[in-house]
Amino acid sequence: METISLERKDGVVKLILNRPDKLNAINPTMLQELGAILSNLIEDDSVKVLVVTGAGRAFCAGADVNEFTKLTPSSALKFSRNGKEIMRSIENFPVPTVAAINGYALGGGLELALSCDIRIASSAAQLGLPEINLGIFPGFGGTVRLPRLIGKAKALELMYTGDRVSAEEAMRLGLVNRMVQSEKFEEEVTAFTSKLASKSPAILRLLKASVNASSNSSEEVGSEVESLAWASAFSTDDQKEGVKAFLERREPKFLGR
């Protein structure tokens, strides 16, 4: 792959945006490679947790502005739709997804992080949607996901001004789940994702599917989806192992089935 690299360890797959000289800016090649990788990983039952991060000093500084000089309304529509498809693929990825925000997460980079389940930011990270300064606005789902996460008024403020926020402010707003000191960032991300990977893969998948379905439906429908998914858990070996381990006062050994 030209713009993406992968690392695997104990069920945790780290997807690394790898254009450090461009602050991992998103171009059409990166979108194409992201799509191909996600399509392959979604069929891989050995994947327990997916981590998205960036090489170098940035998570992702957004779309490659050089590409904007080539866009017409027609090609811009295609670029936006392609980006949204990638974001939805991550949002709907069957296992937990974690954005490890090691530096700048701006524009499309923040939209990428917003599509993940959990966001962990380095204390040195800066986050924002500065598209307004280019005469445009977020086009990869940011106008939908950010208001849902931090509220309409604050989301509009960030998009209207294009201002960046520190990792500390992002934590206060609920934009990130955790903030970690830079020198301990990799260690903390590894500890957190290893903890997720130790849980039952089968149950994590049911849980995520239930939450995603419920968030896009009425309370009544969401509640019924939850009941059906919860009942399905009792068909798994992992549920039986979890209960047995609890009663035997030992750590469970989940096999993902």
GUMIVO-409825 format. One record per residue (C-alpha): residue number from 1; x, y, z; residue in three letters. Coordinates in steps of 0.05 Angstrom, whole numbers. Example, Ala and Ser with C-alpha at 12.3 -4.5 7.8 and 13.67 -1.06 7.14 Angstrom:
# residues 2
> 1,246,-90,156,ALA
> 2,273,-21,143,SER
***
This chain:
# residues 257
> 1,0,0,0,MET
> 2,24,70,-18,GLU
> 3,-10,110,37,THR
> 4,-30,59,91,ILE
> 5,8,9,133,SER
> 6,-18,-45,180,LEU
> 7,8,-74,245,GLU
> 8,-23,-135,280,ARG
> 9,-13,-161,350,LYS
> 10,-58,-206,392,ASP
> 11,-122,-190,354,GLY
> 12,-109,-115,352,VAL
> 13,-100,-87,282,VAL
> 14,-69,-18,276,LYS
> 15,-86,18,212,LEU
> 16,-33,73,203,ILE
> 17,-43,131,156,LEU
> 18,26,136,125,ASN
> 19,38,202,90,ARG
> 20,78,236,146,PRO
> 21,109,287,100,ASP
> 22,39,311,83,LYS
> 23,14,304,155,LEU
> 24,-25,243,131,ASN
> 25,-71,286,89,ALA
> 26,-126,247,53,ILE
> 27,-122,241,-22,ASN
> 28,-160,197,-71,PRO
> 29,-107,142,-66,THR
> 30,-114,140,10,MET
> 31,-190,135,4,LEU
> 32,-183,78,-46,GLN
> 33,-133,41,-2,GLU
> 34,-175,51,61,LEU
> 35,-235,22,26,GLY
> 36,-196,-39,2,ALA
> 37,-165,-52,70,ILE
> 38,-230,-45,108,LEU
> 39,-265,-92,59,SER
> 40,-211,-145,73,ASN
> 41,-210,-135,148,LEU
> 42,-285,-139,156,ILE
> 43,-281,-211,133,GLU
> 44,-224,-228,181,ASP
> 45,-251,-260,244,ASP
> 46,-182,-254,278,SER
> 47,-191,-179,283,VAL
> 48,-215,-162,354,LYS
> 49,-201,-87,355,VAL
> 50,-186,-37,300,LEU
> 51,-141,22,316,VAL
> 52,-135,81,268,VAL
> 53,-75,127,277,THR
> 54,-24,167,238,GLY
> 55,51,163,224,ALA
> 56,95,219,248,GLY
> 57,68,281,284,ARG
> 58,-3,281,258,ALA
> 59,-63,236,262,PHE
> 60,-91,267,198,CYS
> 61,-90,340,177,ALA
> 62,-151,331,133,GLY
> 63,-161,327,59,ALA
> 64,-101,343,15,ASP
> 65,-116,415,-5,VAL
> 66,-76,406,-69,ASN
> 67,-133,361,-93,GLU
> 68,-183,418,-85,PHE
> 69,-153,457,-143,THR
> 70,-176,401,-189,LYS
> 71,-247,393,-163,LEU
> 72,-309,412,-201,THR
> 73,-379,408,-169,PRO
> 74,-387,339,-200,SER
> 75,-319,311,-178,SER
> 76,-328,345,-109,ALA
> 77,-393,307,-100,LEU
> 78,-358,242,-117,LYS
> 79,-300,257,-69,PHE
> 80,-349,273,-12,SER
> 81,-390,210,-24,ARG
> 82,-327,167,-27,ASN
> 83,-304,197,39,GLY
> 84,-371,186,71,LYS
> 85,-371,114,49,GLU
> 86,-304,103,84,ILE
> 87,-329,137,147,MET
> 88,-392,94,148,ARG
> 89,-349,32,138,SER
> 90,-310,49,200,ILE
> 91,-372,70,240,GLU
> 92,-405,3,222,ASN
> 93,-342,-39,228,PHE
> 94,-364,-100,268,PRO
> 95,-312,-96,324,VAL
> 96,-292,-37,369,PRO
> 97,-254,18,333,THR
> 98,-207,66,368,VAL
> 99,-179,131,340,ALA
> 100,-109,141,370,ALA
> 101,-101,216,358,ILE
> 102,-27,226,363,ASN
> 103,-25,297,335,GLY
> 104,-65,342,289,TYR
> 105,-136,317,274,ALA
> 106,-164,370,229,LEU
> 107,-219,372,177,GLY
> 108,-228,304,145,GLY
> 109,-179,277,197,GLY
> 110,-226,296,254,LEU
> 111,-284,268,213,GLU
> 112,-245,203,209,LEU
> 113,-236,202,284,ALA
> 114,-310,218,294,LEU
> 115,-328,154,256,SER
> 116,-291,112,308,CYS
> 117,-324,86,371,ASP
> 118,-271,113,419,ILE
> 119,-223,171,413,ARG
> 120,-159,174,454,ILE
> 121,-118,238,445,ALA
> 122,-46,254,461,SER
> 123,-38,316,504,SER
> 124,-3,348,444,ALA
> 125,-62,337,397,ALA
> 126,-101,393,365,GLN
> 127,-170,381,337,LEU
> 128,-216,422,293,GLY
> 129,-257,431,230,LEU
> 130,-223,490,195,PRO
> 131,-255,481,127,GLU
> 132,-291,548,132,ILE
> 133,-224,582,122,ASN
> 134,-220,549,53,LEU
> 135,-289,572,33,GLY
> 136,-320,504,45,ILE
> 137,-346,463,104,PHE
> 138,-340,391,128,PRO
> 139,-361,341,75,GLY
> 140,-344,273,104,PHE
> 141,-400,271,156,GLY
> 142,-375,322,206,GLY
> 143,-438,365,202,THR
> 144,-477,303,225,VAL
> 145,-431,269,275,ARG
> 146,-402,328,312,LEU
> 147,-469,359,334,PRO
> 148,-493,291,358,ARG
> 149,-430,283,399,LEU
> 150,-420,352,431,ILE
> 151,-486,388,417,GLY
> 152,-510,432,360,LYS
> 153,-488,500,388,ALA
> 154,-416,481,404,LYS
> 155,-409,442,340,ALA
> 156,-433,502,299,LEU
> 157,-385,547,337,GLU
> 158,-326,503,319,LEU
> 159,-348,498,246,MET
> 160,-366,572,239,TYR
> 161,-299,596,267,THR
> 162,-253,540,243,GLY
> 163,-218,545,310,ASP
> 164,-175,488,336,ARG
> 165,-183,460,406,VAL
> 166,-130,429,450,SER
> 167,-135,357,473,ALA
> 168,-154,383,543,GLU
> 169,-211,424,515,GLU
> 170,-233,366,470,ALA
> 171,-236,323,532,MET
> 172,-279,375,568,ARG
> 173,-326,379,509,LEU
> 174,-334,303,504,GLY
> 175,-301,303,436,LEU
> 176,-250,252,460,VAL
> 177,-258,197,512,ASN
> 178,-188,201,541,ARG
> 179,-129,248,541,MET
> 180,-60,217,553,VAL
> 181,7,251,564,GLN
> 182,48,247,501,SER
> 183,105,207,531,GLU
> 184,56,153,553,LYS
> 185,10,155,493,PHE
> 186,31,90,458,GLU
> 187,33,53,524,GLU
> 188,-37,75,544,GLU
> 189,-67,61,476,VAL
> 190,-37,-9,477,THR
> 191,-63,-22,548,ALA
> 192,-133,2,530,PHE
> 193,-139,-37,464,THR
> 194,-110,-99,497,SER
> 195,-164,-94,549,LYS
> 196,-218,-92,495,LEU
> 197,-185,-150,458,ALA
> 198,-189,-192,522,SER
> 199,-265,-189,521,LYS
> 200,-309,-237,481,SER
> 201,-305,-219,407,PRO
> 202,-373,-249,395,ALA
> 203,-406,-208,449,ILE
> 204,-370,-144,429,LEU
> 205,-398,-152,359,ARG
> 206,-469,-162,385,LEU
> 207,-462,-103,431,LEU
> 208,-436,-56,377,LYS
> 209,-490,-79,328,ALA
> 210,-543,-66,380,SER
> 211,-518,4,397,VAL
> 212,-510,24,324,ASN
> 213,-580,-1,307,ALA
> 214,-611,33,367,SER
> 215,-578,100,353,SER
> 216,-612,105,286,ASN
> 217,-682,84,308,SER
> 218,-737,101,357,SER
> 219,-730,83,431,GLU
> 220,-781,27,422,GLU
> 221,-745,-4,363,VAL
> 222,-678,5,396,GLY
> 223,-702,-29,459,SER
> 224,-727,-89,419,GLU
> 225,-661,-94,381,VAL
> 226,-625,-95,448,GLU
> 227,-669,-152,473,SER
> 228,-659,-193,410,LEU
> 229,-583,-182,411,ALA
> 230,-580,-197,486,TRP
> 231,-619,-262,476,ALA
> 232,-571,-281,419,SER
> 233,-513,-277,468,ALA
> 234,-540,-339,502,PHE
> 235,-527,-379,439,SER
> 236,-452,-367,446,THR
> 237,-399,-409,480,ASP
> 238,-369,-345,506,ASP
> 239,-431,-329,547,GLN
> 240,-428,-398,579,LYS
> 241,-353,-390,592,GLU
> 242,-364,-321,622,GLY
> 243,-416,-345,672,VAL
> 244,-376,-408,688,LYS
> 245,-312,-368,700,ALA
> 246,-349,-319,746,PHE
> 247,-378,-375,788,LEU
> 248,-310,-409,791,GLU
> 249,-276,-343,809,ARG
> 250,-226,-343,752,ARG
> 251,-212,-302,690,GLU
> 252,-254,-324,630,PRO
> 253,-221,-352,568,LYS
> 254,-263,-326,510,PHE
> 255,-256,-360,442,LEU
> 256,-301,-314,402,GLY
> 257,-357,-362,389,ARG
***
